[in-house]
Amino acid sequence: MSALPPRVVPPESLAREAAEWMGRALQTSLAMKRRASLALSGGSTPAPAYRELSRLTLPWERVDLYFVDERFVPPDHPDSNYHLVEEALVGPLRLSPSQVFRMEGEREDREAAAEDYEARLPDVLDVVLLGMGEDGHTASLFPGHPALEEQSRRVLSVVGPKPPPWRMTLTMPTLLSANAVLMLVAGAGKRQTVQRALGRDAALPAARVTNAQWMMDTAAAGR
Ligand SMILES: O=C(O)[C@H](O)[C@@H](O)[C@H](O)[C@H](O)COP(=O)(O)O
């Protein structure tokens, strides 16, 4: 759990607050260098935040998009995280394909796909958006999975318990080296896991992202 106090906001404000947080973090990076990197997650919580993000006035031509994880499905598949980000952010902002570094979920050789993505990643990601599952997973790093303990690889191909099971994911060292990380959590179903994460239960992958700012709605916080 981060040393930063978690931010708790009403459900109707969560997407806008998350977008504004990411916007400010991008501006901070862009004040110091020419281009900034933003790595995005899949799942149901982020989509409204991506739509809010697409409405922010930012020098988008200086932002490169990366992915936190991806499912091994084609990019136009409904389960594809790229597909989600395409619909909610890339399309509305008309980002150039040269700014969008997607994980190639259509590849048959999953190991090679992960190695190739590792080669394309910047040394340090500027802004990372994470979600947490009810089991405490984040990115596609699941509780008890050996990938959670990875120390040298920056991207791994994994088989996880959440469908679809074949996934590519950034590893914990990659997440921990990022400049700004937002852990976005919504819904009463995650309340107990949030409490465990706040108690720094290291069995939960999300609790190990010690550089994350947590942001949750009142339902997830149990208020
Ligand atoms: O499955 C993915 O692609 C994710 O990146 C994953 O880590 C997600 O962020 C959490 O499972 C929370 O997902 P929900 O917001 O749907 O609960």
Ligand as a Chemical Component Dictionary entry (heavy atoms), coordinates in Angstrom:
data_LIG
# 
_chem_comp.id                   LIG 
_chem_comp.type                 NON-POLYMER 
_chem_comp.pdbx_formal_charge   0 
_chem_comp.three_letter_code    LIG 
# 
loop_
_chem_comp_atom.comp_id 
_chem_comp_atom.atom_id 
_chem_comp_atom.alt_atom_id 
_chem_comp_atom.type_symbol 
_chem_comp_atom.charge 
_chem_comp_atom.model_Cartn_x 
_chem_comp_atom.model_Cartn_y 
_chem_comp_atom.model_Cartn_z 
_chem_comp_atom.pdbx_ordinal 
LIG O1  O1  O 0 -8.158  -7.703 -16.840 1  
LIG C1  C1  C 0 -7.492  -6.742 -17.250 2  
LIG O2  O2  O 0 -7.303  -6.520 -18.418 3  
LIG C2  C2  C 0 -6.870  -5.832 -16.263 4  
LIG O3  O3  O 0 -5.983  -4.900 -16.662 5  
LIG C3  C3  C 0 -7.106  -6.073 -14.831 6  
LIG O4  O4  O 0 -5.976  -5.959 -14.038 7  
LIG C4  C4  C 0 -8.202  -5.151 -14.332 8  
LIG O5  O5  O 0 -7.720  -3.838 -14.214 9  
LIG C5  C5  C 0 -8.750  -5.626 -13.009 10 
LIG O6  O6  O 0 -9.169  -6.952 -13.174 11 
LIG C6  C6  C 0 -9.941  -4.807 -12.554 12 
LIG O7  O7  O 0 -10.946 -4.992 -13.505 13 
LIG P1  P1  P 0 -12.421 -4.458 -13.274 14 
LIG O8  O8  O 0 -12.339 -2.973 -13.336 15 
LIG O9  O9  O 0 -13.208 -5.033 -14.432 16 
LIG O10 O10 O 0 -12.850 -4.983 -11.959 17 
# 
loop_
_chem_comp_bond.comp_id 
_chem_comp_bond.atom_id_1 
_chem_comp_bond.atom_id_2 
_chem_comp_bond.value_order 
_chem_comp_bond.pdbx_ordinal 
LIG O1 C1  DOUB 1  
LIG C1 O2  SING 2  
LIG C1 C2  SING 3  
LIG C2 O3  SING 4  
LIG C2 C3  SING 5  
LIG C3 O4  SING 6  
LIG C3 C4  SING 7  
LIG C4 O5  SING 8  
LIG C4 C5  SING 9  
LIG C5 O6  SING 10 
LIG C5 C6  SING 11 
LIG C6 O7  SING 12 
LIG O7 P1  SING 13 
LIG P1 O8  DOUB 14 
LIG P1 O9  SING 15 
LIG P1 O10 SING 16 
# 
